[in-house]
């Protein structure tokens, strides 16, 4: 009886964990931020990017279309090599 209870508890925990992973509750695309779709608030989560620069990113993509490569973010005024280097593993364009 004890073995059956343990099995049921472990099964319930396993299904719960699988359910969370399947819904993306743990990570959004490995923590990446899609600069072609992200809001100002989401972009401001990047290191060294506040709301001012996040707004510039949104304005740039609205004016020039989507970024083709992640490093194209450096075309935005105020976003340079330092910002790119600290965020390059977190930026996505797909």
LOSE-568978 format. One record per residue (C-alpha): residue in one letter; x negated, y negated, z. Coordinates in steps of 0.05 Angstrom, whole numbers, padded with zeros to 5 digits, always signed. Layout:
REM residues N
aXYZ...
This chain:
REM residues 94
x+00000+00000+00000x-00057-00048+00017x-00091-00032-00049x-00027-00047-00087x-00020-00115-00051x-00092-00133-00067x-00082-00113-00140x-00019-00156-00145x-00053-00216-00113x-00114-00210-00158x-00069-00202-00219x-00030-00264-00201x-00093-00304-00191x-00121-00279-00258x-00058-00299-00296x-00058-00367-00262x-00130-00380-00282x-00118-00356-00354x-00057-00401-00358x-00097-00462-00336x-00152-00448-00386x-00103-00438-00442x-00068-00504-00429x-00134-00542-00429x-00126-00563-00357x-00200-00553-00343x-00232-00589-00402x-00213-00628-00463x-00257-00603-00519x-00315-00593-00470x-00307-00663-00443x-00317-00697-00510x-00282-00761-00529x-00257-00768-00601x-00275-00840-00619x-00225-00838-00677x-00166-00823-00633x-00183-00845-00562x-00149-00903-00528x-00186-00962-00497x-00178-00928-00429x-00208-00863-00454x-00265-00897-00489x-00281-00937-00427x-00298-00871-00393x-00362-00867-00434x-00425-00887-00397x-00443-00961-00406x-00378-00974-00444x-00328-01017-00407x-00260-01041-00431x-00291-01098-00471x-00334-01051-00514x-00279-00999-00516x-00233-01051-00546x-00286-01067-00598x-00290-00994-00617x-00215-00991-00628x-00215-01056-00668x-00273-01031-00710x-00239-00966-00729x-00173-01003-00744x-00210-01050-00791x-00259-01001-00823x-00225-00934-00817x-00247-00873-00778x-00319-00861-00758x-00350-00808-00803x-00406-00787-00756x-00412-00796-00681x-00473-00841-00688x-00431-00890-00730x-00407-00917-00663x-00471-00959-00664x-00441-01000-00720x-00396-01032-00667x-00424-01098-00641x-00456-01087-00573x-00462-01011-00580x-00535-00996-00590x-00585-00940-00584x-00582-00938-00507x-00507-00929-00505x-00512-00877-00561x-00567-00838-00525x-00529-00831-00459x-00464-00812-00494x-00484-00773-00556x-00463-00706-00525x-00395-00733-00506x-00375-00767-00571x-00334-00731-00624x-00303-00754-00690x-00260-00692-00703
